[in-house]
Amino acid sequence: MLMPRKWTAQELDQAARAALSEFVSKRLLEGSGPYQRAFKKARLRVEALFKATDDLRDLSPAVVLKTPGLIDTARFLGGPPLSQDDLDTLSGGKVSNRRSVTPALAKRAVKAIEAFLDPFRCPWVRAGSKPDPALVRSAIDWTTSLWAVEMCRTARRGQESAAQEKAVAEMLLVCGMKEVTGLRRIQSLDDLDRGCFTREVILAGAKADLAVRLRDGRLLAIECKVSNSAINSVKRLNRETVGKAERWRTHYGQQVVTAAVLSGVFKVSDLIDAQAAGVFIVWQQDLGPLEGFVCSGPGR
């Protein structure tokens, strides 16, 4: 059986530098374009919020119940803004699901938003006065900007992860692997036929981004990881991926191989530690080593 390639510290350092360079170039090329697009989208919702509530002077449960999406927009009035999870916890229910929002839940949600309302952005609300139009425009811009930033961060995480998974899936198809859909959990190796792969599947209680049944019978679990800082690489690689690798090895024994497809910023020391823990390090900018590993074996 072919084993995953082990990289030297120098090779890992060179690959990490190349990934960093690509990350920087991509972000600089991207610039503020995504933010500008998100700002335009959020601006319409924020303006609708201010209009529906008479510039926040009538932020009441009744208004929340009759205005779709208002409560999700209003959480960005906070200083700092409330996350959706925070608002649900403070309200005692899923306020993002309009169908399940009762008058009592709407009342609690409004109370939570009012408790965090930014006094510097919206001083007229607590003062109970009519706001100056210029102050309202400023508050709308401010709120829109906060929401646009979160939109960009959320979209970026999803897009980068999706791009990695797509690149790996395309490579697997090139290797002659067949994609299987609808498989949610793999208990035993034979739950997935040899020469097949699937996405977003539970292995021994932990989700793998992709799982591949190699032609030699082993299971290849692939994690796709994007990191935007050296500190973040510890979480993405050493805590999440290595932790899963150990769990899968305990369950499946030596019949499982864990690979991490990486892009962005990673510390060389973290890469060395992950490799020592049995993780096959692969870079998104060069999937060749992973392709060679997958394409090897019986039938090729």
N, C-alpha and C positions, 0 to 999 in steps of 0.2 A: 504493500500500500504506500502510495506517495504521501509524504508528510508535508505540512505547510512550510513554506520557506522561513528560515530564521534570519533576521537582518542583523548586521553589525551595528554598533552604536554610531559609527560614521555614516552608514547608509540611512539610518533613521534620522540623523541630524540633517543630512542633505535633503531627504524627502520632506521633513518638517519645514525646512527653509523654503522649499519650492511651494508647498501648500500655503505657507504664510504669504509669499509673494503673490500667488494667485488670488488669495483672499483679499489682500489690499487692493490689487488692481481691479477686481470685480466691484468692490465697494466704492472705490473712487469713480469708476465709470458709471455706476448706478446713481451716485450723487443724491440730490434731493427729489428726484423724479417720483419715486413711490410715495414720499411724504406729501408732495403737492397733490397727487391724485387722491390720496386718502383724505387730505384736508377738504377738498371740494366735496367729497362724498359725505363726510361728517358734518360739514357746515350746514347742509340742508336739514339734517336731523336736529342739530342744535338750534337753528333758527325756529324750527317747528316747536321745539320744547318751550322756548321763550314766548312764542306767540300763544301756545295753548295755555300757558300758566300766567299770562299777563305779566311778563318779565319776572317770573318766579314768585309773584305776590299771591298766586293762587295755586301753589303746589299742594294740591289736596288729593286724598284717596279717590274722590269722585272723578277728578281729571285723569288720574292714573288709570282708572278702570276703563275709561272711554277712549283713551288715546293710545293706540298700538305703538310699542317701542319706546314710549316716553320714559319708563322707569330705567331702561338700559342706558338711555342717553343721560338721564339725571345723575347717575352715579359718578359722572365725570365732573360734577359741580363740587365735589368734595376736595378738601385740602388736607391730605392728598386724595386723589380719586379712589373710589372703592372698587375693588375687583368684583367680578360677578360672584365668586365664591364667598367673599366677605359679606356682600349684600344679602345673599341667600341665608348665610349663617345669622347675621344680625336681625334679619326679618323673620327667621324661623320657617322659611319655605322657599320654593323655587319661583322667585318673582320673574325670572326670565321667560317662564312658560305662561303666557297670557291666559290660557284656558283655565289654569289652576289658581289664578290670583283671585282670592276672595276679598271682600271689603275689609276684613280684619287683617289680612296679609298686606293689602295695599296700605293700610294705616301704619302698620309696623315698618314697612319699607320707606314710607315718607318720613317717619320719625328718624330712621337711621340716616337718611340723606340729609335731613335738616341738622342732625347732630354734627355732621362732618362738613356742612356747607362752608365754603371758603369765604371768610369775612373780608379778606382783602380784595377778592374778585367781585363779590356781590354785597357790598356794605349796606345797600339800601333795604335788603330783605329784613335784617334784624332791626334796622332803624325804623322800619314801617313807613318809609317815605317813598315818594314817586322818584324813580331814578332818572338821571340825566341821560338823554339818548346816546351821547358819546360814551358814557360809562357802560351802557348796555352793549353797545357795539364792541367795546373792549372785552367785556365778559364773554361775549359770544365767540370772539376770536380766540381768547385764552382757552375756553372750554373745548373749542374745536381742535386747537393745537394739541391739547392733552390727549384727546381721543385719537387723533391722527397718528400720534406717536405710538400708541398701543396697537392700532391697526397695522402699522408698518412692522412692528416687532413680531406680532402674531403671524402675519402673513409671511414674513421672512422665514420664521422657523418652519412653518408648514411647507413652504415652497422648496427650501433647501433640502429638507428631509425627503420630500416627494421626488426631487430631482435625483437624489442618491439612489433611492429605491428603483426608480425607473431605469437608471443607467445600469444597475446591477441586474435587473430583470432582463433587459435587452441583451446583456452579455451572456446570461444563462441560456437564452433562446438561441443565441449564436452557437453555443456549445451543444445544441441539440436537446436541451432540457425542455420538458413539457410543463407548462404552467397549469396548476390545479386550483380551482376556485371553490369557495364554500367550505373548505376545511378549516375549522376553528381551533382544533386541539389535537395534539399528537401525544398519545400516551405510550404507544409502542412504536418502534421504528417502522413496522410494516403498515402503519396507518397512512404512510406516504410511500407510493411505489418508487422503485429505483428509477432514476432518470427523470424525476419530476421535482418541481418546486412549488411552493405556495408562499403567500405573503400574510403578514400580520396574524401569526398563529401562536397559540399558547403551548409552550414546551415545559413540562414539569412545573406548571404554575407560574411561569414567567414568559412574557410576550417576546417573540423574536420578530424582527422586521421581515426577514425572509428565512425560510427553512428549505434546504435542498437535500434530497435523498441521492447521494452519490451512487454511481454505478457499482462501486465496490461494496455497497451496503451501508456505509457510514452516513451519519446525518450531519450536514453542515448548517450550523445556525449562524446567520449573518445579522449583525447589528450595524445600522447606518448612523454615524455620529458626526454632527457639525458643532464646532466649538469656536467661539469668537474671542477667547482669551486663554492664556496659559492656566489661569486658576480654574476656569470652567472645564478644562480638559481633565482635571482630576475627577470631577463628578461624572462627566460623560464617558470617560474611558475606564478609569480605575475602580470607581464605585459601582457604576451601572453595569458596564459590560463584563468586567472581571467577576463581579458578584454573580451575574447570570451564568457565566461560564462555569464557575465552581458548582453552582446549583445543577446545571445540566450534566456536568461530569459525574456528580454524585448519583443522579438518576439513571443516566444512560451508560455510564462507564466510559471506556475508551472508544466507544462507537460514535461519539459526538466530537465534532471539531467546531470551535467557535472562531469566527472571523469578525473583525471590526473594519468597516469601510469608513475612512475618515476624510474630512475636509475642514479647512480652517486652521485654527491655532492650537498646537499641542506642544507641551514640554517634552523634550527628549527623554528626560528621566521617567516621565509617566509612560512613555512608549516602551521604554526598556522594561519597566515593572510589569506592564500588561503582557508583553511578550513572554517574560519569565513565568507569568501565571498561566501560560498556555494559549493566549489569544493570538491569532494570525492577523498581523497588521497589514492592511491594504489601504492604498490611497485612491481617492476618487479620480484624481488626475491620471492614474496609471492602474487600470484594473487588470493589466496583463498577467501579473502573478496569480491573481484569483482565477482568471480564465484558464491559465495553464493547469492549475490545481483541479478545477472542476472538469475540464475536458480530458484529463488523463484517466486511465483506468480501462476496464473492459468495454468493448464495443466502440473504441475510438482508435 
